Amino acid sequence: MNLIFLAAAAAVIDPAIVVTAAREPVRSDLSGSAISILDRETIDAVGLPQVSDLLRLAPGVSVSQSGPLGSQTQVRLRGAESNHTLVFVDGIEVNDPAASGDFRFETLLSDGIERIEILRGPQSALWGSEAIGGVVSVTTRVPDTTSPVFGHAEAGSFGTYRAGGGLSIGDDTGGIVAQADHAQSRGIDTFGLGGERDGYENLTLSVKGVAKPSAASEVGAVVRYTSAESEFDGSDPVTFLRADTLDETRIRRLALRGYGQLGLLDDRWTHRVELQHLDSDNINRDGPTYLNRSDATRLKAIYQSSFEAGPHRLTAAFEHEKQKYRADDNAFFGGTNQRQSREQNSLVGEYRLTLTDRFSATASVRRDDNDRFANATTWRAAAAGRLGGGFRAHASYGEGVTDPTFTEQFGFFPGSFVGNPDLKPENSRGFDAGLGWGDETLALDVTWFSADLKDEIVGTFDSVTFLSGVANATGKSRRDGVEASLDAKATDWLRLAANYTWLDSVQGQVAGTARLKEVRRAKHSGSLTAIADLERLTLAASVAYVGKRADTDFDTFSAVTLGDYALVTLSGRYRLSESIELTARVENAGDADYEDVFAYRTPGLAAYGGLKLRWGL
């Protein structure tokens, strides 16, 4: 398997099947999309504790963590906003309607993760709202018989430990895998003001089952529950300046998915029905004092049918989605309480042409009908072709939309923030094109991309009434860049991956005014990863570089510049036997003093050790 599979390359090593680049799975080298894959071997070898840590190693990704392990973490793709990244876990859309449409990446542990796909560029024609920057799709462990019983434990710096385990049973007719994982850390003093440490705790439970009644049918179900608590330093209630506080937030998320699929005419005509449910709670406290909470549910029903005739494939899908939202705030005696709901119906059509392994093209269109804001139609097209001599060209065009959040539509903080029920969805158009070369041991690619964002939802302030609000900006934001990547099997035992991204991301608040640099998005970034498999010993080293970035000091509302940094991770595993493996890892091995968000300290050099167990081989 690959270290980091760069599917945009001209000739890739071991082409993989990807699930996000089209409505039906497609070979990565025929997708025409800019997509990267982190496989299980890479995830296990690097050993980093959270999925957001791993995403730093992929091109076009900006990660902003507001402090130590478990702090609020935002992921931006190609310079888009954090709520422009659509996230799936085991096929379930997990962006939180109660948290500004973001996914809470700080809650997603890497334990039990089988694979991560990062699809870059606007993808709303495929997957709907939030997919302006792209899509991150996470797949957890699948049922198998190689390790029926498995477990792990690790402890190290900052009072941190992780432990978990599970059971996996399966064969060709189906199976089930159940897993429980727990992580806890005492953390550090985020603001460095001499206060207490800001800790973190996470409990994640998951069950995944699949059954295949016949060769042409399959049914499955996924249940995931996460309860995470993060402590953080907030602001003084009088001066509103940064202060050492006892703030903490508890996030509880229940995600459910059930599906059934059937193939007819030798699997040339397929049908799939699916039901998803997301229930999320975000509860904030200052020590023992309850402050506020926001809760949301999303129910989504999907029917999809796909027909293949020779090189042609036609796919049609219908989706119905209903969201409910509740907000309660103790500070205003119920004056900010909200009870809202909204519905959306969507139709999706896709055509794909595949001419052997030489050329492939895809065209998609989606229509979203909303009951609370403007309807949207989005388009997408992608193509890839082999040019001979190991060269391959690929290109894609896509449109994206992000719906207004409940808070933006209906408001919060009475007497200070007013919602805007007339908001339109933000919309984006993006294009990328690339050329690469490769053989069985090496894949190189260079991709240029450009995207603009219109109707961006921005903050407003009325100097007469002193009321804040939001509106669709009349200006246009633009994001241009270049992604270069390399994936190599240097020897039978050494694999290498490297990438570099140049990004120019600017924001236009109002038409005719100066365009400002977007915050927390570096102009230069990249990573280098090496994995060596030496019989019983596996060694991994990774370096993630992030260049200088603009940010804002919210104490003074002045612009600041965050310095560049390089995060070095050294990892190792030693197999004592077929069932027992020792692990060790050093994070921030260069002891970099860095910030992803202004004034929020991050941990220095840290070391961890542990073991992994497998029974029943």
TORZAPA-941488 format. One record per residue (C-alpha): residue in one letter; x, y, z. Coordinates in steps of 0.5 Angstrom, whole numbers, padded with zeros to 4 digits, always signed. Layout:
<sites>
aXYZ ...
</sites>
This chain:
<sites>
m+0000+0000+0000 n+0002+0007-0001 l+0005+0012+0004 i+0001+0018+0002 f-0003+0016-0004 l-0003+0022-0009 a-0009+0020-0014 a-0008+0027-0018 a-0001+0024-0021 a+0000+0022-0028 a+0001+0015-0027 v+0000+0013-0020 i+0002+0007-0015 d-0003+0002-0015 p-0009+0006-0017 a-0014+0005-0011 i-0022+0006-0011 v-0025+0012-0008 v-0032+0014-0006 t-0032+0022-0006 a-0030+0023-0013 a-0036+0021-0016 r-0043+0019-0014 e-0041+0012-0015 p-0034+0009-0013 v-0029+0010-0019 r-0021+0009-0020 s-0017+0014-0017 d-0013+0015-0023 l-0019+0016-0028 s-0023+0021-0023 g-0020+0027-0026 s-0020+0030-0019 a-0015+0033-0014 i-0015+0027-0009 s-0010+0024-0003 i-0011+0018+0001 l-0008+0017+0008 d-0008+0009+0008 r-0008+0005+0014 e-0001+0003+0014 t+0001+0010+0014 i-0004+0012+0020 d-0001+0006+0024 a+0006+0008+0022 v+0006+0015+0024 g+0001+0014+0030 l-0001+0021+0031 p-0007+0021+0036 q-0012+0025+0032 v-0015+0026+0025 s-0013+0033+0024 d-0006+0031+0026 l-0005+0027+0020 l-0009+0032+0015 r-0003+0037+0016 l+0001+0032+0012 a-0004+0032+0006 p-0003+0038+0000 g-0008+0044+0000 v-0010+0043+0008 s-0009+0048+0013 v-0010+0046+0020 s-0011+0051+0026 q-0011+0048+0033 s-0013+0053+0039 g-0008+0050+0044 p-0007+0043+0046 l-0010+0037+0045 g-0017+0037+0044 s-0018+0045+0043 q-0022+0047+0038 t-0019+0045+0031 q-0021+0048+0024 v-0019+0045+0018 r-0019+0049+0011 l-0018+0046+0004 r-0015+0051-0001 g-0016+0057+0003 a-0023+0056+0004 e-0027+0057+0011 s-0027+0052+0016 n-0035+0051+0015 h-0033+0050+0007 t-0030+0043+0009 l-0035+0037+0008 v-0034+0031+0013 f-0036+0024+0012 v-0035+0019+0018 d-0037+0012+0015 g-0041+0015+0010 i-0045+0020+0015 e-0045+0027+0014 v-0042+0030+0021 n-0042+0037+0020 d-0045+0040+0026 p-0051+0045+0025 a-0051+0047+0032 a-0044+0049+0031 s-0044+0054+0025 g-0043+0048+0020 d-0036+0046+0022 f-0034+0039+0024 r-0031+0039+0031 f-0025+0036+0029 e-0022+0036+0036 t-0027+0030+0037 l-0024+0025+0032 l-0019+0020+0035 s-0015+0017+0030 d-0016+0010+0033 g-0019+0005+0029 i-0019+0009+0023 e-0018+0005+0016 r-0017+0011+0011 i-0018+0018+0010 e-0020+0021+0003 i-0018+0029+0002 l-0022+0031-0004 r-0020+0038-0006 g-0024+0044-0010 p-0032+0045-0010 q-0036+0039-0010 s-0043+0041-0008 a-0046+0038-0015 l-0044+0031-0012 w-0045+0032-0004 g-0049+0039-0003 s-0048+0044+0002 e-0041+0046+0006 a-0037+0043+0000 i-0034+0049-0002 g-0027+0048-0001 g-0027+0040-0001 v-0029+0034+0002 v-0026+0030+0008 s-0028+0022+0008 v-0026+0018+0014 t-0027+0010+0014 t-0026+0006+0020 r-0024-0001+0021 v-0028-0006+0017 p-0030-0013+0020 d-0025-0018+0018 t-0022-0024+0021 t-0014-0022+0021 s-0015-0019+0029 p-0021-0022+0032 v-0019-0018+0038 f-0015-0012+0039 g-0013-0007+0044 h-0008-0001+0045 a-0005+0003+0051 e-0001+0009+0051 a+0002+0014+0056 g+0006+0020+0056 s+0008+0028+0056 f+0003+0033+0059 g-0001+0027+0063 t-0004+0024+0057 y-0006+0017+0056 r-0010+0013+0050 a-0013+0006+0051 g-0018+0002+0047 g-0020-0004+0044 g-0025-0008+0040 l-0028-0015+0037 s-0028-0016+0030 i-0032-0022+0027 g-0033-0023+0019 d-0033-0027+0013 d-0035-0027+0006 t-0042-0026+0008 g-0041-0020+0013 g-0039-0019+0020 i-0039-0014+0025 v-0034-0010+0029 a-0034-0006+0035 q-0029-0001+0038 a-0029+0003+0045 d-0023+0008+0045 h-0021+0013+0051 a-0016+0019+0051 q-0015+0024+0056 s-0010+0029+0057 r-0008+0034+0063 g-0006+0039+0057 i-0002+0046+0058 d-0004+0053+0061 t-0007+0055+0054 f-0005+0063+0055 g+0001+0062+0059 l-0002+0067+0065 g+0000+0062+0071 g-0007+0059+0071 e-0009+0052+0071 r-0008+0047+0065 d-0013+0046+0060 g-0015+0039+0059 y-0018+0034+0055 e-0022+0028+0055 n-0026+0024+0050 l-0030+0017+0049 t-0031+0014+0043 l-0036+0008+0042 s-0037+0005+0035 v-0041-0001+0032 k-0041-0003+0025 g-0044-0009+0021 v-0045-0011+0014 a-0049-0017+0011 k-0049-0020+0004 p-0055-0024+0003 s-0053-0026-0004 a-0048-0024-0009 a-0052-0018-0011 s-0054-0015-0005 e-0052-0012+0002 v-0055-0009+0008 g-0051-0005+0013 a-0051-0001+0019 v-0046+0004+0023 v-0047+0007+0030 r-0042+0012+0033 y-0042+0016+0040 t-0037+0021+0042 s-0037+0025+0048 a-0031+0030+0049 e-0030+0035+0054 s-0025+0041+0053 e-0022+0046+0058 f-0020+0053+0055 d-0018+0060+0057 g-0023+0065+0055 s-0024+0072+0057 d-0026+0076+0063 p-0033+0078+0063 v-0032+0085+0065 t-0026+0087+0060 f-0027+0082+0055 l-0020+0081+0054 r-0016+0074+0054 a-0016+0071+0061 d-0015+0065+0065 t-0022+0062+0066 l-0025+0055+0068 d-0029+0055+0061 e-0030+0048+0058 t-0034+0045+0053 r-0038+0038+0052 i-0039+0036+0046 r-0044+0030+0045 r-0045+0027+0038 l-0049+0021+0036 a-0049+0019+0029 l-0053+0013+0026 r-0053+0010+0019 g-0057+0004+0015 y-0057+0002+0008 g-0059-0003+0003 q-0057-0004-0004 l-0058-0009-0009 g-0055-0010-0016 l-0059-0013-0022 l-0057-0015-0029 d-0051-0017-0027 d-0050-0011-0023 r-0050-0006-0029 w-0056-0003-0025 t-0056-0002-0018 h-0060+0001-0013 r-0059+0004-0006 v-0063+0006+0000 e-0060+0010+0006 l-0062+0013+0012 q-0058+0018+0016 h-0059+0021+0023 l-0054+0026+0027 d-0055+0028+0034 s-0051+0033+0037 d-0050+0037+0043 n-0045+0043+0045 i-0046+0045+0052 n-0041+0051+0055 r-0040+0052+0063 d-0035+0056+0067 g-0033+0051+0072 p-0039+0049+0075 t-0043+0055+0072 y-0048+0053+0066 l-0047+0058+0061 n-0051+0056+0054 r-0052+0050+0050 s-0054+0049+0042 d-0057+0042+0040 a-0058+0040+0033 t-0061+0034+0029 r-0060+0032+0022 l-0065+0027+0019 k-0063+0025+0012 a-0066+0020+0007 i-0063+0018+0000 y-0065+0014-0006 q-0060+0013-0011 s-0060+0008-0018 s-0054+0007-0023 f-0054+0004-0030 e-0048+0002-0034 a-0048+0001-0041 g-0041-0001-0044 p-0037+0005-0043 h-0043+0009-0040 r-0046+0010-0033 l-0052+0014-0031 t-0053+0016-0024 a-0059+0019-0021 a-0061+0021-0013 f-0066+0024-0009 e-0064+0026-0002 h-0069+0029+0003 e-0066+0033+0009 k-0069+0036+0015 q-0065+0039+0021 k-0068+0042+0028 y-0064+0047+0032 r-0064+0049+0039 a-0060+0054+0043 d-0061+0056+0050 d-0057+0061+0054 n-0057+0062+0062 a-0054+0069+0061 f-0061+0073+0058 f-0066+0069+0062 g-0068+0065+0056 g-0068+0071+0051 t-0064+0068+0047 n-0067+0061+0046 q-0068+0059+0039 r-0073+0053+0037 q-0072+0053+0029 s-0072+0047+0023 r-0071+0047+0016 e-0072+0042+0010 q-0069+0041+0004 n-0070+0036-0002 s-0065+0035-0007 l-0064+0032-0014 v-0057+0029-0017 g-0056+0027-0024 e-0049+0024-0026 y-0046+0022-0033 r-0039+0018-0033 l-0036+0016-0039 t-0030+0011-0039 l-0026+0009-0045 t-0021+0003-0042 d-0016+0006-0038 r-0014+0011-0042 f-0019+0017-0041 s-0025+0018-0037 a-0030+0024-0036 t-0036+0026-0031 a-0041+0031-0031 s-0046+0032-0025 v-0051+0037-0023 r-0055+0038-0017 r-0061+0042-0015 d-0063+0044-0008 d-0070+0046-0006 n-0070+0050+0001 d-0076+0052+0005 r-0072+0057+0009 f-0067+0061+0004 a-0066+0061-0004 n-0065+0055-0008 a-0059+0053-0011 t-0057+0049-0017 t-0049+0047-0018 w-0045+0043-0023 r-0039+0039-0024 a-0034+0036-0029 a-0028+0032-0029 a-0024+0029-0034 a-0017+0025-0034 g-0013+0022-0040 r-0006+0018-0041 l-0002+0022-0046 g+0003+0017-0047 g+0010+0016-0044 g+0008+0016-0037 f+0004+0022-0037 r-0003+0024-0035 a-0007+0030-0035 h-0013+0032-0031 a-0018+0037-0030 s-0024+0039-0026 y-0029+0044-0025 g-0034+0045-0020 e-0039+0049-0016 g-0040+0050-0009 v-0045+0052-0004 t-0045+0053+0004 d-0052+0055+0007 p-0053+0060+0012 t-0053+0057+0019 f-0058+0058+0024 t-0055+0063+0028 e-0054+0067+0022 q-0061+0067+0020 f-0064+0067+0026 g-0060+0071+0031 f-0057+0070+0038 f-0055+0075+0044 p-0062+0079+0044 g-0060+0087+0044 s-0053+0086+0040 f-0054+0081+0035 v-0059+0080+0030 g-0060+0075+0025 n-0062+0076+0017 p-0067+0071+0015 d-0066+0074+0008 l-0059+0071+0007 k-0057+0067+0001 p-0052+0061+0001 e-0045+0063+0000 n-0043+0060-0007 s-0036+0058-0011 r-0034+0056-0017 g-0027+0053-0018 f-0022+0050-0023 d-0016+0046-0023 a-0012+0043-0028 g-0005+0038-0027 l+0000+0034-0031 g+0004+0029-0028 w+0009+0023-0029 g+0010+0016-0026 d+0011+0009-0026 e+0011+0003-0022 t+0015+0006-0016 l+0015+0014-0017 a+0009+0019-0018 l+0010+0026-0019 d+0004+0031-0020 v+0003+0039-0021 t-0004+0042-0020 w-0006+0049-0021 f-0012+0051-0018 s-0017+0057-0018 a-0023+0059-0014 d-0028+0065-0013 l-0033+0066-0007 k-0039+0070-0008 d-0044+0072-0003 e-0040+0071+0003 i-0043+0072+0009 v-0040+0077+0013 g-0041+0081+0020 t-0044+0088+0020 f-0044+0093+0025 d-0049+0099+0025 s-0046+0105+0029 v-0053+0108+0030 t-0056+0102+0034 f-0050+0099+0036 l-0053+0092+0033 s-0049+0087+0030 g-0051+0082+0024 v-0049+0079+0018 a-0050+0080+0011 n-0048+0077+0004 a-0042+0081+0002 t-0042+0085-0005 g-0035+0083-0006 k-0031+0077-0009 s-0026+0073-0005 r-0021+0069-0009 r-0016+0063-0008 d-0011+0061-0013 g-0005+0056-0012 v-0001+0051-0014 e+0000+0044-0011 a+0006+0039-0012 s+0007+0032-0010 l+0011+0026-0010 d+0010+0019-0008 a+0015+0014-0008 k+0017+0007-0007 a+0025+0008-0006 t+0026+0001-0004 d+0023-0005-0002 w+0023-0003+0005 l+0023+0005+0004 r+0017+0009+0002 l+0017+0017+0001 a+0012+0022+0000 a+0013+0030+0000 n+0008+0035-0002 y+0008+0043-0003 t+0003+0048-0003 w+0003+0055-0005 l-0003+0059-0004 d-0006+0066-0005 s-0012+0067-0001 v-0015+0074-0001 q-0022+0076+0002 g-0026+0082-0001 q-0031+0085+0004 v-0035+0090+0000 a-0034+0091-0008 g-0029+0096-0009 t-0025+0096-0003 a-0019+0093-0001 r-0018+0086-0001 l-0015+0083+0005 k-0011+0077+0006 e-0015+0071+0009 v-0013+0069+0016 r-0009+0063+0018 r-0008+0061+0011 a+0000+0060+0010 k+0002+0062+0003 h+0007+0057+0003 s+0006+0050+0006 g+0008+0043+0005 s+0010+0036+0009 l+0015+0030+0008 t+0014+0023+0011 a+0018+0017+0010 i+0017+0010+0013 a+0022+0004+0013 d+0019-0003+0014 l+0025-0007+0017 e+0022-0014+0019 r+0020-0013+0026 l+0021-0006+0026 t+0018+0000+0023 l+0020+0007+0023 a+0017+0013+0021 a+0019+0021+0021 s+0014+0026+0018 v+0015+0034+0018 a+0010+0039+0017 y+0012+0046+0015 v+0007+0052+0015 g+0009+0059+0013 k+0008+0065+0016 r+0000+0067+0016 a-0004+0073+0018 d-0009+0073+0024 t-0012+0078+0029 d-0011+0080+0036 f-0018+0080+0038 d-0016+0084+0045 t-0014+0090+0040 f-0017+0088+0034 s-0011+0089+0030 a-0008+0085+0025 v-0002+0080+0027 t+0003+0076+0023 l+0004+0068+0026 g+0011+0066+0025 d+0013+0060+0021 y+0014+0053+0024 a+0016+0046+0022 l+0013+0040+0026 v+0017+0034+0027 t+0014+0027+0029 l+0019+0021+0030 s+0015+0014+0031 g+0017+0007+0032 r+0014+0000+0033 y+0017-0006+0035 r+0014-0013+0034 l+0015-0017+0040 s+0011-0023+0037 e+0005-0024+0032 s+0001-0021+0038 i+0005-0016+0041 e+0008-0010+0039 l+0011-0004+0043 t+0010+0003+0040 a+0014+0010+0041 r+0013+0017+0039 v+0016+0024+0039 e+0012+0029+0037 n+0014+0036+0036 a+0021+0033+0036 g+0024+0040+0034 d+0021+0043+0040 a+0018+0049+0036 d+0015+0055+0039 y+0009+0056+0035 e+0002+0058+0035 d-0004+0056+0030 v-0008+0062+0033 f-0006+0068+0036 a-0004+0068+0043 y-0006+0060+0044 r+0000+0056+0046 t+0001+0049+0044 p+0005+0044+0047 g+0013+0043+0046 l+0017+0037+0045 a+0013+0031+0048 a+0014+0023+0048 y+0010+0017+0049 g+0010+0010+0049 g+0005+0004+0049 l+0003-0003+0046 k-0002-0006+0041 l-0005-0013+0042 r-0008-0017+0037 w-0011-0024+0038 g-0014-0030+0034 l-0009-0029+0028 
</sites>
